[in-house]
């Protein structure tokens, strides 16, 4: 794959054979993020797990201290008191059954996160084929199926992110924007690592985090010394 001049110049900032400490890696990635837009900084963690086994799955959520730098639009499925609480907490959209045809037939998807009260999951379940593949299905492990919808909305707006294994046993997570300071990105990254280490399944054997890379939307990946985690 042929890379553009900007990428090639950015790639010179890092040694492909070196494993960096997190602060140094973040500094390189931030410097390499030279696109005309505010690039997202991401962490990619290759885990020593086999997601085909239920006891080696990891899935959870963590609030990054400095958020992700992205404005999050939250949809809440709730009725009555919970609907009022969601609206008061800053939810962008609140509704119930009437949202199903709007999403199914009209293709309305003007939201980034979805929260539901437990008694609304039978309604949300009808949208599984649409929300599931997009990673938008509410889930108790991520704190998005809850009666405390106000707290869920506030945390998502504050920068709560979800982490989970993909089919190749890698966790892909945004940790901020190129406009963040190195300290902010470092604190976000460390918060993520702490949460993932805490979520280690009892069935995990050997090195838990096998490799870690930090990259920006358009820039080269910088590999970390994963043994430190």
N, C-alpha and C positions, 0 to 999 in steps of 0.2 A: 504494500500500500504506500503510494507516494504521498509524502507530507508536504504541507505548504512551508514557505520561508519562515513565517512567524513561529511555527511549531519547531522547525529545525534550529532556529536561534534559541528558543526557550529550552530545547533539549540539551543544549551545551552547558546549561546552568547546573546540571546534575551528572554525576558519574553513575552510569547504569549498573556497574558492578558493585557499587557501595551500598551498604545498609545504614541508613541515617537514623539519628535520634529524632524524636518527634518535633522538637522546636526547630531544628535545622531543616528538616523536611518541609515543614510548614512555611518557613522563610523562603525556601527555593520555589515552592509551588506558588506562593503569593507573588513573588517577583516574576515568575513565568506567565502569570495570568495577564496577558497584554491585549486581550480582545477589547472591542469598543463597547462592550456591555459588561455589567458586573457579573463575572463568572461565579458559578457555584463551586465551592470546594467540597470534595467528597472523600470519604474513606472507604476502602474496599478491603475486607478482611476475609482471607481464606481460612476456613475453620477446620480443625481436626475432628470433624463430625461426619456422620453419614445420615443425612436427613431422611433416608428411606425408613429409618427406624424411629418410631414414635418417641422412644426414650433418649434420642439424640437430637431432637428438635430444639431450637431456641427461638422464642418469639416474645417480644416485649416492647416496652416503650420507655422513653426517658425524656425529661425536659432539659434541653440544652440551656445553660445559664445565660447565653447571649442570643438565643433563638437561632433561626436559620437564615434570617434576612429576607425571607419571603412572606408576603402577605397571604395568610391562609384563610380561605373561605370555607366556613363550616356549615354543614346542613345537619339539622337535628330532627329525627323522627320522634315525636312526643305529642302527648295530649294533656289538656288540663293544666294543672299546677306546674308539671315539668316543662310544658311548652312555654309557659310564662317565664319560668326561671331561665330557660335557654335563651329566650329573646332578651331578657334583662342582662344576661352575661355577655351578650354581644354576638350571638349566633347570626349568621347572615341569612339563613333560611330555616324556618321551622314549619313542620307540617306532619301529615299522617297519610292515610290511604290515597288522598287526592294527588299525592306526588308520584304514585306508581305509574299511572298512564302518562304523566308528564315526562317521566324518564324513559319509559318503555316505548311510547309511540312518538313522542316529539323529539326524543334524543337530547333532552335537557340535561346538561352535565356541568352547570356553572358553579361547581364546588370542588374543593380539594380534599376535604375530610368529611367523614360521615359518622354521626353519633346516634345512638338509639337507646331508648329505655327497653328493658327486658320484655315488657308486654307488647312492644311494637316489632319484635323480631319476626313474628309470623308474617307481618306486612312486608318488612324489609327482605325477608327470604324470597319473595316473588321476584326480587331484583338481583338475585344471586348471580345469574349468568352475565349480567351487565357490570355490577359492582365488583364481583370477585376477581375477574382478570385484570381489573384496573387497580386492585389493591385497596378498594374503597369500602369493602364490607366491614361493618362494625364487628368488633371482636372483644370479648371480655378480657383477654390477656393484654390487649393494648389499651384497656380502660375506656373503650368507646361503646361498650354495652354497659350501661350504668343508670341508676336512678338519680345519681348526682350529676345531672347534665350540665349544671352551671360550672362545676369544677372541671369537667371534661372540656368544655368550650374554652374556658380560661387557659387551661394548660396547652391546648392546641394552638391558641392564638399567641401564647408566650413562646412557642418553639418546641413543642413536644413532638418527637419523631418516633417512628416505629422501626424496629429492626427485626429481621427474620432471615433464615437461611433460604437461598434460592435453590434451584435444582442442582446447581454445581457446588453446593455447600459454601457459597460465598455470601457475606453480608455487605450490602451496598447502602451507604447512609450519607446524606448531606451533613456537613458540620459547619456550614456558614457560607459567607460570600467573600470574594477577593477584596472587597472594601473593608472587611473586618480587620482589626489589628491582629498582629501575630499572637498576642496574649489572649485575645478573645477566642481565636481559632484553637489555640492550645488548650484552653479551659474547656471548650466544647468537646474537643477530641478526647481529653482525659475523662470527662464525664461519661462519654459514650463507652470508652474502654472499661471503666469501672463497672458500668451497668452490665456489659456483656460478660465480664469476668465473674460477676456475682451470679449471673444466670447460667453458669456452667452446669450442664447436666451431670448427674452422678455416674452415668454410663460412659462419659467421655474418657478416652484413653490417650496417653501420650501427650504431645504438644497440642494445647487447646487452640491457640491462634497460630497457625502455621506460617502465614505471611500477611503483611499489611502494606498497603500502598495508599498514598494520598495524591490526589490529582485535582486539576481544575477542569471545567467544561471543555476547554480547547487546548489545554496544556498537557505536557508529558507526565506520566506517573513517577512518583519518587518513592522508592521502597524503604520501609522502616526496619529497624532491628526488632523483630517481633518477640525475641526471647526475653525482652525486658517486660513484656506484659504478663 
